[in-house]
Amino acid sequence: MTVTVDLSEQIYPHHCIESACEAFSHLGDLKLFPQSKGSVSVRISTSGNETMMMNEFLNYVLILSIEQYLNDKTPSA
């Protein structure tokens, strides 16, 4: 089965989405598709539980995005 989700690059930086796809690539087939300006679709195909995998993927992308945001806002010494 296949699950698709659209993500806004204003919330989830593109490089965070790409990193998450690489991290989850061993669990199934993940593909990125440009959706509209500032948006990308992620399609996950796996023989396991697609909904659970998508939820874990989204949690991971969120964590990466928050870390990036905090790193950008933290002044360097």
N, C-alpha and C positions, 0 to 999 in steps of 0.2 A: 504494500500500500504506500501511498504518498500523501504527505501533508505539506501545505504551503502557507507561509506567513509573510506579510509585508512589514518591513521595518523602516522607520524614518531615520535617516542619517543625522538629523538634528539631535536625536536622542541617543542613537547607537552609531558611533563613528564607524565608517566603512572598514577601517583596519581592524576594529574590534570584531566586527561580523566575520571578516575573513579569518581572523585568528581562531574564532570559535568553530568555524567550518573545518579548519585544519585539525583542531583538537578532537572533533567528533567524527572525523572522516573514517576512522577505523570501525565505527558502529553502523555505518550505512553510507548511502550515496547522497551527498549534499551538494547542491548547485545554487549559485547566485545568479539572479537575473535583474538587470536594471528595470525598475518599474516606471517611475516618473522622476522628474528632477528632485533629488534629495530623498529618494526612496528606493529600496531594493527588496526583491522577493527572495526568500530562501525556500528551496524545495528539498525535503528530506524523504528519501525512500529507504525503507529498511524492512527486514523480514520480522523484526520484533514489534514491540509496542510503539507505534509512531507517535501517539499522543504523549506518552511519557518521555520519549526521546526529545520531542519538540519542546516540552516544558523544561527539561533539563538544559537543552540548548539555549532557550530564552533566558533562563536563570544565569547561565554562564556568560552570555553576551551582556546581560545587565551588570554583572559583577565587573567584567572587563571595562565597561563604559563608565561605571562609577569610579573605578580606580583611575582611569584616564582623566576624568573630570577633576578628581581630587589632586592628582599629580600636576595638572595644569594650573590649579588654583593655589598650590602650596609654593610659597617663595623659596627659592634655593638659597642655601647659606653662602 
